[in-house]
Amino acid sequence: MKKMKWLFMFSMVFVLIFSLAACNSSTNTSGDNDQKEDDNNSEEVGTVNIGYTGPLSGPAAFYGERTLNGVKMAADEVNAAGGFEVNGKKYKLNIVSLDDKYLPNEAGANAKRLVQENKPPIIFTPHSGGIFALQVFNQLDKFIIGAYSSEPQITEVGNKLTVRIPPRYDGYLQPFTEYAMDNFGKNVAFLPTASQYGKDWAANLKTYWEKEGGKVVYDSAIDFTKETDFFTILTNSLKEKPDVLFIGGASEPTAKVAKQARELGFKGGFIVMDQAKFDEMKSVTGSYDLLNGSIGVMPLVDSQEAAIPDFVKRYNDKYGENPGSEAGLNYIGMHVFVEAMKAAGSVDDVEKIRANMQAGLDNLADDKKIYTIDKIGEDGGFEFDLSVAAVEDGKIVPIKVD
């Protein structure tokens, strides 16, 4: 019934898509201009358009831009190396990006426009609402969704052309709960993002928290698309004397919630849902000190994979900042899709490309392995070990996950 509910809800979104598709005019393409000129002069080099729809304006723009950066960086590397070969023909990548403002109906309209104008075999999108909207028609319109969301339901609805890039968030419930309860107590206040993703995350955490003997003393959510000051909701939640605050959403507004909670005198811990990243939050708080007692996802720059130092340097040279997992995982995702196209012997047969995703993972070059992803599961999700960290004494501390 839950799956049917999702499909019904997003089929309703579908009716809005055609009216919006022609209206969206924020189009960007990525690629080296000299390489594009070379393409025009060579009949032997083809172009594969890769679509992206995500928040490139508004409160989640920081998040959307960094997911797009990962895709673009991978594409630029492929093109700079001369492209990639499929069945004896060379191809280069062209990234076509559209702003959906974090709105599912806009994401659906963007995807329709991308299909009509650019015919991409793959469209990346970094939010569950957008992913569900695209799943209404992607199998009919023949494109793979590069789904950057840890929402478990996106690979539970049976969509055969969806690839979930990050790990499922339900794997974080146990380590996050244990750390918060052991270090702070069993009373928690819920203040996550008001998106469907945030609501689902909260529902799963509430069930697990209460199963472990905890109590949810305040249960609300924050609409980051509308709210920028959190004084009232934080004041109301702190009246219930929580030991822990469950917060999350895009990194920048999540950091502002944590900062304002400290300013209001909160001394407990934070459970930070996986969309928000400590290193990105630090750019708002100024240091990790305000985040002491937080449990969340390990920052990419603090991970121990051998390929990370060089990746961080290259990303920093290109974008002038350290990469987060949004950039890192979408970077890997793009490279894996290229390897899958090579293994499939096709750049447009999406069923063959999807069927060769495991070969894509197996053939990924070592210098691209900033995460160790062993396989793609039967449900269409990348499978790899969770990387969890806490902030203690102003420093990132790795937390072992059993």
ZICOR-V974843 format. One record per helix or strand. SS is the DSSP state (helix for helix, strand for strand). FROM is the first residue (numbers start at 0). TO is the last residue. Records with the same first field share a line. If there is no record, write none. Layout:
# ZICOR-V974843
SS: FROM-TO ; FROM-TO
This chain:
# ZICOR-V974843
helix: 1-20 ; 32-39 ; 60-79 ; 103-117 ; 127-134 ; 137-140 ; 151-154 ; 168-182 ; 195-210 ; 230-237 ; 250-262 ; 277-284 ; 288-290 ; 299-301 ; 307-318 ; 324-343 ; 349-354 ; 356-361 ; 365-367
strand: 26-29 ; 44-53 ; 83-85 ; 88-98 ; 121-124 ; 143-146 ; 161-163 ; 186-192 ; 214-221 ; 243-247 ; 268-271 ; 293-296 ; 374-375 ; 380-382 ; 387-391 ; 394-398
